[in-house]
Amino acid sequence: MARQVIYTFKGQTKTIAFSYDKHHDLYEAAAEAEGIDLSRFLAMEQQIALTSKKGARAEKDFRKTEFARFGFSSIKFVREDDEETSNS
């Protein structure tokens, strides 16, 4: 089964196809679908990873905050039971 990402951007929920061949993670896929350039974001995220004593936690917090600022309120993989619920 092909992976899909469901996300809410500025109040509108959308579903897109996802492949690890094309994107590093689901956040990058959603940003690309909305035409958001992540080059500055990714550079800052890398700096946080290199300098933070909290490690992955600091990166996760930064990602969550910045994507909310971009206009995303939810980004997740579609699960099989999500699809069955939406088809019923």
N, CA, C and O atoms as a DFTB+ gen file, in Angstrom:
352 C
 N C O
     1  1       0.833      -1.189       0.000
     2  2       0.000       0.000       0.000
     3  2       0.874       1.247       0.000
     4  3       1.841       1.329       0.757
     5  1       0.544       2.196      -0.829
     6  2       1.274       3.460      -0.882
     7  2       0.967       4.283       0.371
     8  3      -0.155       4.274       0.878
     9  1       1.963       4.976       0.844
    10  2       1.758       5.820       2.022
    11  2       1.092       7.127       1.603
    12  3       1.302       7.637       0.503
    13  1       0.288       7.643       2.516
    14  2      -0.342       8.932       2.304
    15  2      -0.179       9.761       3.565
    16  3      -0.074       9.236       4.674
    17  1      -0.162      11.072       3.363
    18  2      -0.069      12.021       4.457
    19  2      -1.345      12.847       4.446
    20  3      -1.789      13.310       3.395
    21  1      -1.926      13.027       5.619
    22  2      -3.079      13.912       5.749
    23  2      -2.631      15.086       6.616
    24  3      -2.014      14.901       7.665
    25  1      -2.950      16.288       6.163
    26  2      -2.533      17.477       6.913
    27  2      -3.596      18.557       6.812
    28  3      -4.420      18.561       5.896
    29  1      -3.561      19.473       7.771
    30  2      -4.461      20.620       7.766
    31  2      -3.599      21.862       7.630
    32  3      -2.719      22.118       8.451
    33  1      -3.863      22.626       6.584
    34  2      -3.111      23.840       6.296
    35  2      -4.089      25.000       6.183
    36  3      -4.941      25.028       5.294
    37  1      -3.954      25.957       7.097
    38  2      -4.824      27.129       7.147
    39  2      -6.298      26.726       7.119
    40  3      -7.106      27.300       6.389
    41  1      -6.624      25.714       7.942
    42  2      -8.001      25.286       8.114
    43  2      -8.535      24.321       7.070
    44  3      -9.671      23.862       7.194
    45  1      -7.761      24.002       6.053
    46  2      -8.205      23.106       4.994
    47  2      -7.429      21.787       5.082
    48  3      -6.199      21.781       5.060
    49  1      -8.156      20.675       5.181
    50  2      -7.532      19.356       5.286
    51  2      -7.306      18.776       3.898
    52  3      -8.195      18.799       3.046
    53  1      -6.092      18.251       3.683
    54  2      -5.709      17.692       2.391
    55  2      -4.979      16.370       2.602
    56  3      -4.392      16.137       3.658
    57  1      -5.022      15.507       1.588
    58  2      -4.310      14.234       1.605
    59  2      -3.412      14.172       0.380
    60  3      -3.842      14.475      -0.733
    61  1      -2.145      13.773       0.595
    62  2      -1.187      13.669      -0.504
    63  2      -0.469      12.326      -0.446
    64  3      -0.418      11.680       0.601
    65  1       0.082      11.916      -1.578
    66  2       0.904      10.707      -1.631
    67  2       2.264      11.015      -1.017
    68  3       2.734      12.150      -1.077
    69  1       2.894       9.999      -0.427
    70  2       4.196      10.184       0.210
    71  2       5.128       9.047      -0.161
    72  3       4.722       7.886      -0.212
    73  1       6.395       9.395      -0.423
    74  2       7.425       8.407      -0.707
    75  2       8.733       8.868      -0.077
    76  3       9.121      10.029      -0.209
    77  1       9.411       7.947       0.612
    78  2      10.715       8.279       1.184
    79  2      11.759       8.503       0.097
    80  3      12.808       9.089       0.369
    81  1      11.500       8.056      -1.114
    82  2      12.413       8.321      -2.231
    83  2      12.469       9.811      -2.560
    84  3      13.492      10.319      -3.020
    85  1      11.375      10.492      -2.323
    86  2      11.273      11.900      -2.706
    87  2      11.443      12.867      -1.532
    88  3      11.975      13.962      -1.708
    89  1      10.995      12.471      -0.335
    90  2      11.030      13.364       0.832
    91  2      11.679      12.689       2.029
    92  3      11.599      11.472       2.196
    93  1      12.312      13.490       2.846
    94  2      12.944      13.010       4.073
    95  2      11.900      12.617       5.113
    96  3      12.061      11.616       5.811
    97  1      10.830      13.405       5.216
    98  2       9.764      13.101       6.163
    99  2       8.445      13.710       5.712
   100  3       8.393      14.409       4.701
   101  1       7.383      13.444       6.460
   102  2       6.066      13.905       6.074
   103  2       5.928      15.424       6.138
   104  3       5.112      15.996       5.416
   105  1       6.705      16.079       6.984
   106  2       6.661      17.536       7.074
   107  2       7.171      18.173       5.775
   108  3       6.577      19.123       5.266
   109  1       8.260      17.648       5.257
   110  2       8.796      18.173       4.005
   111  2       7.827      17.953       2.848
   112  3       7.706      18.809       1.972
   113  1       7.139      16.816       2.839
   114  2       6.171      16.530       1.783
   115  2       5.004      17.516       1.831
   116  3       4.581      18.028       0.795
   117  1       4.486      17.782       3.024
   118  2       3.371      18.714       3.175
   119  2       3.791      20.132       2.796
   120  3       3.034      20.851       2.143
   121  1       4.988      20.535       3.201
   122  2       5.470      21.875       2.854
   123  2       5.625      22.026       1.351
   124  3       5.259      23.059       0.792
   125  1       6.167      21.003       0.687
   126  2       6.322      21.070      -0.767
   127  2       4.961      21.170      -1.457
   128  3       4.803      21.918      -2.421
   129  1       3.993      20.420      -0.965
   130  2       2.643      20.447      -1.547
   131  2       2.027      21.838      -1.457
   132  3       1.219      22.218      -2.305
   133  1       2.402      22.593      -0.440
   134  2       1.877      23.952      -0.273
   135  2       2.810      25.023      -0.832
   136  3       2.528      26.215      -0.714
   137  1       3.911      24.606      -1.436
   138  2       4.824      25.561      -2.054
   139  2       5.683      26.341      -1.079
   140  3       6.103      27.459      -1.379
   141  1       5.948      25.775       0.073
   142  2       6.750      26.446       1.097
   143  2       8.212      26.040       0.946
   144  3       8.533      24.852       0.921
   145  1       9.096      27.030       0.845
   146  2      10.535      26.780       0.747
   147  2      11.089      26.552       2.153
   148  3      11.006      27.432       3.010
   149  1      11.649      25.378       2.381
   150  2      12.155      25.019       3.703
   151  2      13.663      25.201       3.856
   152  3      14.213      24.778       4.873
   153  1      14.341      25.796       2.915
   154  2      15.805      25.872       2.982
   155  2      16.287      26.587       4.250
   156  3      17.209      26.101       4.904
   157  1      15.698      27.706       4.605
   158  2      16.109      28.420       5.827
   159  2      15.712      27.632       7.072
   160  3      16.466      27.570       8.043
   161  1      14.531      27.037       7.037
   162  2      14.062      26.230       8.154
   163  2      15.013      25.061       8.417
   164  3      15.395      24.813       9.561
   165  1      15.396      24.338       7.349
   166  2      16.268      23.177       7.496
   167  2      17.655      23.572       8.008
   168  3      18.262      22.839       8.789
   169  1      18.151      24.720       7.571
   170  2      19.447      25.207       8.062
   171  2      19.378      25.504       9.561
   172  3      20.294      25.164      10.309
   173  1      18.285      26.141       9.994
   174  2      18.128      26.458      11.417
   175  2      17.937      25.192      12.238
   176  3      18.469      25.080      13.342
   177  1      17.180      24.236      11.705
   178  2      16.966      22.973      12.402
   179  2      18.301      22.243      12.601
   180  3      18.539      21.651      13.655
   181  1      19.149      22.288      11.605
   182  2      20.468      21.660      11.710
   183  2      21.307      22.354      12.784
   184  3      22.008      21.689      13.547
   185  1      21.241      23.669      12.847
   186  2      21.979      24.402      13.876
   187  2      21.486      24.034      15.277
   188  3      22.283      23.887      16.204
   189  1      20.185      23.890      15.422
   190  2      19.612      23.500      16.715
   191  2      20.110      22.110      17.101
   192  3      20.461      21.870      18.256
   193  1      20.140      21.202      16.138
   194  2      20.614      19.842      16.399
   195  2      22.072      19.843      16.855
   196  3      22.451      19.063      17.729
   197  1      22.879      20.705      16.273
   198  2      24.304      20.750      16.604
   199  2      24.593      21.436      17.933
   200  3      25.582      21.114      18.592
   201  1      23.736      22.384      18.337
   202  2      24.048      23.187      19.516
   203  2      23.202      22.888      20.741
   204  3      23.578      23.278      21.847
   205  1      22.094      22.223      20.584
   206  2      21.178      22.012      21.701
   207  2      21.632      20.858      22.591
   208  3      22.052      19.806      22.109
   209  1      21.539      21.077      23.873
   210  2      21.844      20.020      24.830
   211  2      20.654      19.077      24.987
   212  3      20.800      17.960      25.483
   213  1      19.479      19.532      24.562
   214  2      18.277      18.699      24.664
   215  2      18.110      17.790      23.450
   216  3      17.227      16.933      23.444
   217  1      18.936      17.960      22.428
   218  2      18.950      17.071      21.270
   219  2      17.655      17.011      20.493
   220  3      17.124      18.034      20.062
   221  1      17.148      15.795      20.316
   222  2      15.973      15.560      19.487
   223  2      14.746      16.308      20.004
   224  3      13.896      16.715      19.213
   225  1      14.644      16.487      21.281
   226  2      13.495      17.202      21.867
   227  2      13.456      18.647      21.369
   228  3      12.388      19.151      21.022
   229  1      14.599      19.311      21.331
   230  2      14.663      20.691      20.860
   231  2      14.300      20.777      19.380
   232  3      13.602      21.701      18.962
   233  1      14.771      19.818      18.590
   234  2      14.445      19.786      17.165
   235  2      12.940      19.606      16.963
   236  3      12.329      20.294      16.146
   237  1      12.360      18.689      17.706
   238  2      10.931      18.413      17.590
   239  2      10.106      19.647      17.974
   240  3       9.145      19.990      17.286
   241  1      10.480      20.302      19.057
   242  2       9.777      21.514      19.487
   243  2       9.886      22.616      18.441
   244  3       8.903      23.296      18.147
   245  1      11.087      22.795      17.877
   246  2      11.293      23.805      16.840
   247  2      10.437      23.502      15.615
   248  3       9.782      24.393      15.074
   249  1      10.443      22.252      15.183
   250  2       9.661      21.839      14.009
   251  2       8.173      22.099      14.238
   252  3       7.495      22.650      13.371
   253  1       7.672      21.705      15.399
   254  2       6.256      21.888      15.712
   255  2       5.879      23.375      15.719
   256  3       4.852      23.757      15.158
   257  1       6.688      24.189      16.336
   258  2       6.424      25.625      16.411
   259  2       6.472      26.284      15.039
   260  3       5.591      27.073      14.697
   261  1       7.483      25.967      14.261
   262  2       7.632      26.596      12.950
   263  2       6.544      26.166      11.971
   264  3       6.048      26.988      11.201
   265  1       6.169      24.895      11.993
   266  2       5.112      24.457      11.087
   267  2       3.769      25.058      11.482
   268  3       2.934      25.315      10.614
   269  1       3.545      25.285      12.760
   270  2       2.330      25.995      13.187
   271  2       2.373      27.430      12.665
   272  3       1.351      27.969      12.238
   273  1       3.547      28.045      12.698
   274  2       3.698      29.410      12.173
   275  2       3.453      29.456      10.670
   276  3       2.897      30.432      10.166
   277  1       3.858      28.416       9.949
   278  2       3.614      28.337       8.503
   279  2       2.126      28.215       8.190
   280  3       1.692      28.597       7.103
   281  1       1.331      27.681       9.138
   282  2      -0.102      27.519       8.922
   283  2      -0.604      26.092       9.043
   284  3      -1.783      25.831       8.806
   285  1       0.276      25.160       9.409
   286  2      -0.125      23.761       9.570
   287  2      -0.616      23.528      10.999
   288  3       0.028      23.950      11.960
   289  1      -1.753      22.859      11.129
   290  2      -2.231      22.532      12.472
   291  2      -2.172      21.036      12.752
   292  3      -2.296      20.617      13.903
   293  1      -1.985      20.228      11.715
   294  2      -1.897      18.783      11.885
   295  2      -1.198      18.180      10.671
   296  3      -1.507      18.535       9.533
   297  1      -0.263      17.275      10.910
   298  2       0.404      16.528       9.837
   299  2       0.638      15.123      10.361
   300  3       1.293      14.937      11.386
   301  1       0.099      14.132       9.653
   302  2       0.305      12.751      10.085
   303  2       0.134      11.804       8.907
   304  3      -0.440      12.159       7.877
   305  1       0.649      10.587       9.084
   306  2       0.438       9.554       8.088
   307  2      -0.996       9.065       8.174
   308  3      -1.570       9.003       9.262
   309  1      -1.582       8.717       7.029
   310  2      -2.904       8.104       7.000
   311  2      -2.727       6.646       7.400
   312  3      -1.900       5.935       6.830
   313  1      -3.492       6.214       8.363
   314  2      -3.457       4.813       8.786
   315  2      -4.605       4.086       8.113
   316  3      -5.595       4.701       7.716
   317  1      -4.470       2.787       7.989
   318  2      -5.503       1.988       7.321
   319  2      -6.866       2.175       7.972
   320  3      -7.874       2.272       7.273
   321  1      -6.912       2.228       9.311
   322  2      -8.201       2.391       9.965
   323  2      -8.769       3.793       9.750
   324  3      -9.984       3.976       9.823
   325  1      -7.900       4.805       9.481
   326  2      -8.378       6.142       9.113
   327  2      -9.104       6.093       7.773
   328  3     -10.143       6.729       7.597
   329  1      -8.542       5.325       6.820
   330  2      -9.152       5.204       5.505
   331  2     -10.494       4.496       5.583
   332  3     -11.450       4.900       4.920
   333  1     -10.575       3.434       6.395
   334  2     -11.816       2.692       6.530
   335  2     -12.905       3.570       7.157
   336  3     -14.069       3.481       6.766
   337  1     -12.544       4.400       8.109
   338  2     -13.491       5.300       8.747
   339  2     -14.013       6.324       7.744
   340  3     -15.211       6.607       7.718
   341  1     -13.127       6.880       6.920
   342  2     -13.538       7.901       5.961
   343  2     -14.359       7.312       4.810
   344  3     -15.131       8.034       4.178
   345  1     -14.206       6.015       4.529
   346  2     -14.970       5.367       3.458
   347  2     -16.352       4.925       3.917
   348  3     -17.213       4.646       3.083
   349  1     -16.583       4.854       5.229
   350  2     -17.868       4.379       5.764
   351  2     -18.924       5.454       5.741
   352  3     -20.058       5.215       6.156
